[in-house]
Amino acid sequence: MNKLKVGVLASGRGSNFKAIVQKVDNARVEVLIVDNPDARAIAIAKEFDIPCKVVDRKKFDDKFSFEREIINILELYKVELIALAGFMRILSSNFVEHFKWKIMNIHPSLLPSFPGLNAQKQALDYGVKVSGCTVHFVDAGTDTGPIILQSVVPVLDDDDPETLSARILEEEHKIYPFAITLFAQNRLIVDGRKVRIKDA
């Protein structure tokens, strides 16, 4: 059986990248693309013998040429699904449309609550009793695409952003690989704002 070809975009430590590599059986990461030459994810790519390409935004005149280079790499490796794993850049609507419903992201909150940066601090400041993480397809907005999977964690009275982040991250490492597995099995159907899972 042919495995789904995945491209991962990352900027930092790459823990979700590692979870994807280790936990998804019916897909294979063909290439890691980082926009940060110091990203710790690069070491993970070396550990698992996965090609890694550094596309440093500072070396491009504009966003279009930066994204064009990323697209060229993804197409070179014949990527069928893009997984954003801590990629700290907003992709243009042109990029998103080019790979429509073939880009996933993981966000450390129960969307639509607390989109954007510092989601864990936002949740604590608001005083919620539960938080969690969301895997969603990427659209032209920020953390606004159709939701695939969510997982809930309790918010404890003595939590700070670091402790809450650690608890959420454990769930991220479970549901992100599972969402990719479902995609590889052709079980995800985007129906307007909803994602239906066949044979759920």
C-alpha positions in Angstrom: 0.0 0.0 0.0 1.3 3.4 -0.9 1.8 5.7 2.0 0.5 9.3 2.1 3.3 11.7 1.4 3.5 14.4 4.1 5.5 17.6 4.2 6.0 19.2 7.6 6.5 23.0 8.1 8.1 24.0 11.4 9.9 26.9 13.1 10.9 25.6 16.5 11.4 22.5 18.7 9.5 20.1 16.4 7.8 17.9 19.0 4.6 17.5 17.0 6.8 16.7 13.9 8.4 13.9 15.9 5.1 12.6 17.1 3.9 12.5 13.4 7.0 10.6 12.3 6.7 8.1 15.2 3.0 7.5 15.3 1.5 7.6 11.8 1.8 4.2 10.1 0.0 4.9 6.8 1.9 8.1 6.0 5.5 9.1 5.6 7.1 12.5 6.1 8.9 13.1 2.8 10.4 16.5 3.8 10.7 18.9 6.7 10.8 22.6 5.8 11.9 25.2 8.4 12.0 29.0 8.2 14.4 29.2 11.1 18.0 28.0 10.6 18.2 27.3 14.4 15.0 25.3 14.7 15.5 22.2 16.9 13.3 20.3 14.5 16.3 20.0 12.2 18.0 17.6 14.6 14.9 15.5 14.6 14.9 15.3 10.8 18.5 14.1 11.0 17.7 11.5 13.6 15.0 10.0 11.4 16.9 10.5 8.1 14.3 12.8 6.7 15.3 15.5 4.1 15.3 19.0 5.7 15.2 22.3 3.7 15.8 25.6 5.3 13.8 28.4 3.7 14.9 31.5 5.6 12.3 34.3 5.1 15.1 37.0 5.6 16.7 35.8 2.3 13.6 36.6 0.2 12.5 39.9 -1.0 8.8 39.3 -0.4 6.3 36.8 0.9 5.4 35.7 -2.5 8.9 34.5 -3.4 9.3 33.0 0.0 6.2 30.9 -0.4 7.0 30.1 -4.0 10.2 28.4 -2.8 8.2 26.4 -0.2 5.7 25.3 -2.9 8.5 24.3 -5.2 10.0 22.0 -2.5 6.6 20.5 -1.6 5.9 19.7 -5.3 9.4 18.3 -5.8 8.7 15.8 -3.1 5.1 15.2 -4.4 3.6 16.0 -1.0 -0.1 15.2 -0.6 -0.7 16.7 2.8 1.1 19.6 4.6 1.2 19.5 8.4 2.0 22.8 10.1 3.9 21.9 13.3 4.7 25.1 15.1 5.2 27.0 11.9 5.2 30.7 13.1 4.1 32.3 9.8 0.7 33.1 8.4 0.3 31.6 5.0 -1.2 33.7 2.2 -4.6 33.0 0.8 -2.9 32.1 -2.5 -0.8 29.4 -0.8 -3.8 28.0 1.1 -5.9 27.9 -2.1 -3.0 26.2 -3.9 -3.3 23.3 -1.4 -7.0 23.6 -0.5 -8.0 21.2 2.3 -4.5 19.7 2.1 -3.0 21.8 5.0 -3.5 20.8 8.6 -2.6 22.8 11.7 -2.6 22.0 15.5 -3.5 24.8 17.9 -3.2 24.7 21.7 -6.8 25.7 22.5 -10.4 24.6 21.9 -11.1 26.7 18.9 -12.8 28.9 18.2 -11.8 30.1 21.6 -8.4 31.7 22.0 -6.9 31.8 18.5 -3.6 33.3 17.7 -0.5 33.5 19.9 -0.2 32.7 23.6 -3.5 30.6 23.6 -2.7 29.0 26.9 -2.2 32.3 28.7 -5.4 33.6 27.0 -7.3 30.6 28.5 -5.8 31.1 32.0 -6.5 34.9 31.9 -10.1 34.2 30.9 -10.5 31.7 33.8 -11.8 28.7 31.8 -12.1 25.4 33.6 -11.1 23.3 30.6 -8.8 23.9 27.7 -7.2 21.6 25.1 -6.1 21.4 21.5 -7.6 21.4 18.0 -6.5 20.0 14.7 -8.1 21.9 11.9 -7.8 22.3 8.1 -6.1 25.7 7.3 -8.2 28.3 5.5 -7.3 32.0 4.7 -8.0 33.1 8.3 -6.0 32.7 11.5 -7.0 29.4 13.2 -10.4 29.6 11.6 -10.5 26.5 9.3 -12.8 23.5 9.7 -12.2 21.5 12.9 -11.1 17.9 12.5 -10.4 16.7 16.0 -10.3 18.2 19.5 -9.0 17.0 22.9 -9.9 18.4 26.3 -7.7 18.8 29.4 -8.6 20.3 32.8 -7.3 23.7 33.9 -6.1 23.5 37.4 -6.2 26.3 40.0 -2.4 26.4 40.2 -1.7 26.2 36.5 0.6 28.7 34.8 1.1 28.9 31.0 4.0 26.4 31.1 2.1 23.6 33.1 -1.0 24.0 31.0 1.0 23.9 27.8 2.7 20.7 28.9 -0.6 19.0 29.6 -2.1 20.2 26.3 1.1 19.1 24.4 0.6 15.5 25.5 -2.8 15.6 23.8 -1.4 17.3 20.7 0.9 14.4 20.2 -2.1 12.0 20.2 -4.6 13.7 18.0 -2.4 15.2 15.4 -1.0 11.8 14.2 -4.6 10.4 14.4 -5.9 13.2 12.2 -3.2 12.5 9.6 -4.1 8.8 9.8 -7.7 9.6 9.1 -6.7 11.8 6.1 -4.5 9.0 4.7 -7.5 6.7 5.0 -9.7 9.1 3.0 -12.1 9.4 5.9 -12.2 13.2 6.2 -15.0 15.0 4.3 -15.1 18.8 4.5 -18.7 19.9 4.4 -18.9 23.7 4.8 -17.6 24.5 8.3 -17.8 20.8 9.4 -15.4 17.9 8.9 -17.2 14.6 8.8 -15.4 11.4 9.6 -16.5 8.4 7.6 -17.1 5.2 9.6 -16.5 7.1 12.9 
